[in-house]
Amino acid sequence: MKTKARNTNPNDERTTAAWLRAPIPRWGWMRVQILGWGRLAALWVAARPGGPVRRTIAAECRRCGYRPTTILALHAEE
């Protein structure tokens, strides 16, 4: 009998936020620091307003010295 290693929904926003904040063992950086602004903008649009994914991306924008609305609007694909 096959069972899943974990019983979480892969589309669950908390799983995605945890994935963004998880450090990559080889480099020691979080994934949110490695992903490009275009990918982060796509995740921002897909995420729930005020949710953990948006808070994580907004914190990364501020850490880099940008306002989240400015940098994500520049890289949003239409």
Phi, psi and omega per residue, in radians:
M1 nan 2.205 3.120
K2 -1.603 2.383 3.063
T3 -2.277 2.694 3.102
K4 -1.326 2.579 3.123
A5 -1.185 -0.579 3.095
R6 -2.433 2.584 -3.079
N7 -1.807 1.041 3.095
T8 -2.103 2.676 3.087
N9 -1.407 2.156 -3.116
P10 -1.129 -0.322 3.120
N11 -1.622 0.054 -3.135
D12 -1.189 2.308 -3.061
E13 -1.116 -0.584 3.124
R14 -1.146 -0.648 3.087
T15 -1.127 -0.703 3.137
T16 -1.167 -0.728 3.113
A17 -1.132 -0.710 3.100
A18 -1.137 -0.646 3.115
W19 -1.136 -0.700 3.121
L20 -1.130 -0.649 -3.092
R21 -1.512 -0.183 -3.086
A22 -1.216 2.352 3.118
P23 -1.339 2.554 3.060
I24 -1.539 2.110 -3.007
P25 -0.990 -0.669 -3.066
R26 -1.164 -0.677 -3.052
W27 -1.846 -0.462 -3.122
G28 1.442 0.154 3.111
W29 -1.767 2.711 3.056
M30 -1.376 2.675 -3.132
R31 -1.074 -0.578 -3.131
V32 -1.113 -0.433 3.115
Q33 -1.402 -0.355 -3.058
I34 -1.697 -0.574 -3.102
L35 -1.146 2.608 3.116
G36 -1.316 2.841 -3.115
W37 -1.138 -0.553 3.099
G38 -1.100 -0.756 3.124
R39 -1.185 -0.710 3.115
L40 -1.138 -0.634 3.104
A41 -1.144 -0.690 3.098
A42 -1.132 -0.704 3.089
L43 -1.151 -0.651 3.122
W44 -1.061 -0.801 -3.116
V45 -1.150 -0.648 -3.099
A46 -1.359 -0.325 -3.052
A47 -1.455 2.790 3.123
R48 -1.295 2.386 3.108
P49 -1.027 2.274 3.139
G50 1.374 0.080 -3.110
G51 -1.414 3.054 -3.088
P52 -1.143 -0.545 3.118
V53 -1.159 -0.806 3.132
R54 -1.130 -0.650 3.109
R55 -1.142 -0.684 3.124
T56 -1.144 -0.778 -3.136
I57 -1.187 -0.693 3.117
A58 -1.110 -0.679 3.102
A59 -1.117 -0.683 3.110
E60 -1.165 -0.695 3.089
C61 -1.050 -0.809 -3.134
R62 -1.153 -0.621 3.120
R63 -1.110 -0.582 3.125
C64 -1.485 -0.057 3.083
G65 1.609 0.283 -3.138
Y66 -1.942 2.742 2.934
R67 -1.471 2.351 -3.096
P68 -0.964 -0.730 -3.096
T69 -1.139 -0.642 -3.104
T70 -1.229 -0.948 -3.038
I71 -1.195 -0.640 -3.121
L72 -1.319 -0.534 3.070
A73 -1.203 -0.602 3.126
L74 -1.167 -0.576 -3.042
H75 -1.824 0.059 3.135
A76 -1.241 2.338 3.105
E77 -1.677 2.366 -3.111
E78 -1.712 nan nan
